[in-house]
Every structure is written in structure tokens, then in C-alpha cells.
Amino acid sequence: MTTLANGLQRLWGRQKSRPRTVETDAESSSATTGGSVSQEPVVVWQAANPMEAQIVRGRLQSAGIPAIVQGEAMGRIYGFIYGGLAERDVLVPAPLAASAEEILAEEVDWDLESGDTA
């Protein structure tokens, strides 16, 4: 029983030697995730409804830019398709935001006869 108590005391003693602070938490989280603040997603498009958001997301992903759609949970639960609760944000990683905005600023001319886009 004393061996167990000594082992626990040594274990707790090591944990107490370095108090947790905001700085140590930030150091450990950046070391484990490998990311930085510049990798945070930013909003590049505010869609009026879920369908528009999915179209914009697909357009960005077809250009090689990863995108996610984020919106109010109540809109999804109740299936709102218009109004404030139906709005969705399309987000991309911060370093790719400028490229995404350029792609979305381009006008798409859909030629339905040939199936190509210009």
C-alpha cells in the first residue's frame, strides 16, 4: 500500500510542478494541432438559403478550395427555406479567402445546349 501511495505522490508531484496557464495551454494546443490563427475559416459568402449555400460550396470545391457551410441550427431543425433562420455562411480557410472571392465574383454563363460553362 505504501508503494501505491508513493507512486501516486510522485505522479501528482510532477503534475503540480508546472501550473497550467493560458500561455501553456496555447503552446500545447498549437503543438498538437499544427495550425495557427491564420488557418481559421472566414466567411466569403452569405447565402439566403441552404440551396444557394450548397451551390456556392460546390463551385468553390470544384475549383479546389475547401469550403464548409454553417448556419443557424433552428433553421435546419424546422426546415426553413427563407428568412433569417434559413441564411447560411460559406467559409473557407483564411489564406484561400481572396482566391475564393475572385472565383465567386466571376460571372457564370451557363450554356444549356452544350452543357459547358464559360
Beta strands, then each sheet from edge to edge (+ up, - down):
strand 1: 41-47
strand 2: 68-71
strand 3: 88-93
sheet 1: 1+ 3- 2+
end
